[in-house]
């Protein structure tokens, strides 16, 4: 159990939703309390910001919701049907629009009071991952290619997300590259794009939003971080949610010290541009065979990893992040807690109030599980809301 370093950790809950055939039962199934633990916030009055869930299956759609007085509440008009099978989803930092990549192209949905408006086509690319830059004026796409990856940068309207000019691209040849769906992040200092490429490792591409119209904001040279184990695969990536990031994170299969299970690799952000250096304790066992999503929470003191693929049940493992307090700090990552989840949880997001952490999962019950932090064992998650109804959820984002 940790003590002093936890005092800045916000109270949060973890919402787990599963991958299945449809989403109709999702809003009906959750019970108000789980089978274990006690609520560390007032569960009868707790309210979150809005969040959006990307559902695949026979009727691809976006479901919007929030938690109101401890219960899930659908946003008016939800769900919204998609054109094509979905790959990825992102929300603009200003919260004005939602971007979704599908087999039919990339679409922007304007948002008014949480409600999605009519979608417009931003590009015809099949983008496996999408992000919006910190100025809300560039759509970034990760597009799979033979023997590498193409990154697209589309100028967009900062209010609606609509196309606002010609797409700029840059392509990189990366041996064994396999773009992972919905596994791209853009640092909040707006300088670096991180993309998980499976056996090809992780690529980091420089970005500059302030280029003049018609010029390319994407750097022509990239840093490729090879997998820790030659037989492993980069399955997830994240960066500190701050305009001055300290660390970035890579989840890989076979990346623990023994090379037999999943691992979390933690790198010093300031080491980009030279040989990336790792924090003390990295790589560290992620808690399962496949670390499918990484979420550093806003406090900066903790990072969660969703694990699955091959384990009897999935889990969400928590890691503490500490520093020695020096002018040039040395960061240390350590395993702190683990919480059982449904088989193979897929994604995580922290809501705008920093009260809830939201996630989607797949392949096994429970498909929905809401947790709060335990007040005795700080960082431990206590189950509060559960559902065994299968839904076709593959990604989740929270409104800022």
Long-range contacts (C-beta under 8 A, 24 or more apart in sequence): 1-377, 1-378, 2-320, 2-336, 2-378, 2-379, 3-378, 5-301, 5-320, 5-322, 6-301, 6-378, 6-379, 8-299, 8-301, 9-297, 9-299, 9-301, 9-302, 9-373, 9-378, 9-379, 10-297, 10-298, 10-299, 10-354, 10-355, 11-40, 11-41, 11-355, 11-372, 11-373, 12-297, 12-350, 12-354, 12-355, 12-356, 12-357, 12-372, 12-373, 13-41, 13-46, 13-355, 13-356, 13-357, 13-370, 13-371, 13-372, 13-373, 13-384, 14-304, 14-316, 14-339, 14-348, 14-356, 14-357, 14-358, 14-359, 14-369, 14-370, 14-371, 14-381, 15-67, 15-356, 15-357, 15-358, 15-359, 15-368, 15-369, 15-370, 15-371, 15-385, 16-316, 16-341, 16-342, 16-345, 16-359, 16-360, 16-361, 16-366, 16-367, 16-368, 16-369, 16-370, 16-371, 17-53, 17-359, 17-360, 17-361, 17-367, 17-368, 17-387, 17-391, 17-393, 17-396, 18-342, 18-360, 18-361, 18-362, 18-363, 18-364, 18-365, 18-366, 18-367, 18-368, 18-390, 18-391, 18-393, 19-56, 19-344, 19-346, 19-360, 19-361, 19-362, 19-363, 19-367, 19-390, 19-391, 19-392, 19-393, 19-394, 20-57, 20-362, 20-367, 20-389, 20-390, 20-391, 20-392, 21-57, 21-58, 21-390, 21-392, 22-55, 22-57, 22-58, 22-59, 22-390, 22-391, 22-392, 23-53, 23-55, 23-57, 23-61, 23-63, 23-79, 23-391, 23-392, 23-393, 25-387, 25-389, 25-390, 25-391, 26-53, 26-63, 26-72, 26-367, 26-368, 26-387, 26-389, 26-391, 26-393, 27-63, 27-65, 27-72, 27-74, 28-389, 29-368, 29-387, 29-388, 29-389, 30-71, 30-72, 30-368, 30-370, 30-385, 30-386, 30-387, 31-385, 31-386, 31-387, 32-70, 32-71, 32-385, 33-384, 33-385, 34-369, 34-370, 34-371, 34-382, 34-383, 34-384, 34-385, 34-386, 35-383, 35-386, 36-382, 36-383, 37-371, 37-372, 37-374, 37-381, 37-382, 37-383, 37-384, 38-375, 38-382, 39-372, 39-382, 39-384, 40-372, 40-373, 40-374, 40-375, 40-382, 41-355, 41-372, 42-70, 43-70, 43-372, 43-384, 44-69, 44-70, 45-69, 45-70, 46-70, 46-355, 46-356, 47-353, 47-355, 48-351, 48-352, 48-353, 48-355, 48-356, 48-358, 48-398, 49-351, 49-352, 49-353, 49-398, 49-399, 49-400, 50-75, 50-114, 50-352, 50-398, 50-399, 51-349, 51-351, 51-358, 51-396, 51-397, 51-398, 51-399, 52-89, 52-91, 52-98, 52-116, 52-396, 52-397, 52-398, 52-399, 53-360, 53-391, 53-393, 53-395, 53-396, 54-86, 54-88, 54-89, 54-100, 54-360, 54-393, 54-394, 54-395, 54-396, 55-79, 55-86, 55-391, 55-392, 55-393, 55-394, 56-85, 56-86, 56-392, 56-393, 56-394, 57-392, 60-84, 60-85, 60-86, 60-102, 60-392, 62-89, 62-98, 62-100, 62-109, 62-116, 63-393, 64-114, 64-115, 64-116, 66-114, 67-351, 67-356, 67-370, 72-385, 75-114, 75-115, 76-114, 76-115, 77-115, 77-116, 78-116, 80-109, 80-116, 80-119, 82-107, 83-107, 83-119, 86-394, 86-395, 87-126, 87-127, 87-128, 87-129, 87-181, 87-182, 88-127, 88-128, 88-129, 88-130, 88-181, 88-182, 88-184, 88-395, 89-130, 89-182, 89-395, 89-396, 89-397, 90-130, 90-131, 90-132, 90-397, 91-132, 91-397, 91-398, 91-399, 91-400, 92-132, 92-136, 92-158, 92-161, 93-132, 93-133, 93-134, 93-136, 93-400, 94-136, 94-158, 94-400, 95-399, 95-400, 96-136, 96-158, 96-159, 96-160, 96-161, 97-132, 97-159, 97-160, 97-161, 98-161, 98-397, 99-130, 99-132, 99-139, 99-161, 100-130, 101-125, 101-126, 101-127, 101-128, 101-129, 101-130, 101-141, 102-126, 106-130, 106-139, 106-141, 106-154, 108-139, 108-156, 108-160, 108-161, 108-162, 109-161, 110-159, 110-160, 110-161, 111-399, 114-399, 120-160, 120-161, 120-162, 120-163, 121-163, 122-154, 122-156, 122-161, 122-162, 122-163, 123-152, 123-154, 123-163, 123-167, 125-152, 125-167, 127-152, 128-179, 128-180, 128-181, 128-182, 129-179, 129-180, 129-181, 129-182, 129-183, 129-184, 129-195, 130-184, 131-184, 131-185, 131-186, 131-193, 132-156, 132-161, 132-186, 133-186, 133-190, 133-207, 133-209, 134-186, 134-188, 134-189, 134-190, 134-209, 134-243, 135-190, 135-209, 137-164, 137-209, 138-209, 138-217, 140-184, 140-186, 140-193, 140-207, 142-179, 142-184, 142-195, 143-179, 144-177, 144-178, 144-179, 145-171, 145-177, 147-173, 147-174, 147-175, 147-177, 148-172, 148-173, 148-174, 148-177, 148-200, 149-174, 149-177, 149-179, 149-195, 149-197, 149-203, 151-193, 151-195, 151-205, 151-218, 153-207, 153-216, 153-217, 153-218, 155-213, 165-213, 165-214, 166-214, 168-215, 168-216, 168-217, 168-218, 169-216, 169-218, 170-205, 170-216, 170-218, 170-219, 170-220, 172-203, 172-205, 172-222, 172-224, 174-200, 174-201, 174-203, 174-224, 175-200, 176-200, 177-203, 178-233, 180-234, 180-235, 180-236, 181-394, 182-347, 182-394, 182-395, 183-235, 183-236, 183-237, 183-293, 184-237, 185-237, 185-238, 185-239, 187-239, 187-245, 187-248, 187-269, 188-239, 188-240, 188-241, 188-242, 188-243, 188-245, 189-243, 189-244, 189-245, 192-239, 192-272, 193-218, 194-237, 194-238, 194-239, 194-248, 195-237, 196-234, 196-235, 196-236, 196-237, 196-250, 196-251, 197-234, 198-233, 198-234, 198-235, 199-227, 199-232, 199-233, 199-234, 200-224, 200-234, 201-225, 201-226, 201-227, 201-234, 202-234, 202-237, 202-250, 204-272, 223-272, 223-273, 223-276, 225-250, 225-267, 225-276, 227-252, 227-254, 227-255, 228-252, 228-254, 228-255, 228-259, 228-263, 228-265, 228-283, 229-253, 229-254, 229-255, 229-259, 231-259, 232-259, 232-263, 235-262, 235-290, 235-291, 235-292, 236-291, 236-292, 236-293, 236-294, 236-305, 237-294, 238-294, 238-295, 238-296, 238-303, 239-269, 239-296, 240-269, 240-296, 240-300, 241-296, 241-297, 241-298, 241-350, 242-300, 245-269, 246-270, 246-300, 246-323, 246-329, 246-331, 247-279, 247-296, 247-321, 247-331, 248-272, 249-294, 249-296, 249-303, 250-294, 251-286, 251-290, 251-291, 251-292, 251-293, 251-294, 251-305, 252-283, 252-291, 253-289, 253-290, 253-291, 253-309, 255-283, 255-286, 256-283, 256-284, 256-285, 256-286, 257-283, 257-284, 257-285, 261-285, 261-286, 261-288, 261-289, 262-286, 262-287, 262-288, 262-289, 262-290, 262-291, 262-307, 263-291, 264-291, 264-294, 264-303, 264-305, 264-319, 264-333, 266-303, 266-321, 266-331, 266-333, 268-331, 279-321, 279-330, 279-331, 279-332, 279-333, 280-330, 280-331, 280-332, 280-333, 281-332, 281-333, 281-334, 282-333, 284-319, 284-333, 284-334, 284-335, 285-335, 286-317, 287-315, 287-316, 287-317, 287-335, 287-338, 288-314, 288-315, 288-317, 290-344, 292-344, 292-345, 292-346, 292-347, 293-345, 293-346, 293-347, 293-348, 293-359, 294-348, 295-348, 295-349, 295-350, 295-357, 296-321, 297-350, 297-354, 297-357, 298-350, 298-354, 299-354, 302-336, 302-379, 303-333, 304-348, 304-357, 306-341, 306-345, 306-346, 306-347, 306-348, 306-359, 306-361, 307-345, 308-341, 308-343, 308-344, 308-345, 308-346, 308-361, 308-362, 308-363, 309-344, 311-343, 311-344, 312-343, 313-340, 313-341, 313-342, 313-343, 313-364, 314-340, 314-341, 314-342, 314-343, 314-344, 314-345, 314-361, 314-364, 315-339, 315-340, 315-341, 315-345, 316-341, 316-345, 316-348, 316-359, 316-381, 318-379, 318-380, 318-381, 320-379, 336-379, 337-377, 337-379, 337-380, 337-381, 339-371, 339-380, 339-381, 341-366, 341-369, 342-366, 342-367, 342-369, 346-393, 346-394, 346-395, 347-394, 347-395, 347-396, 348-396, 349-396, 349-397, 349-398, 350-398, 351-398, 351-399, 352-398, 352-399, 352-400, 358-396, 358-398, 359-396, 360-393, 360-394, 360-395, 360-396, 361-393, 362-393, 362-394, 365-390, 367-391, 367-393
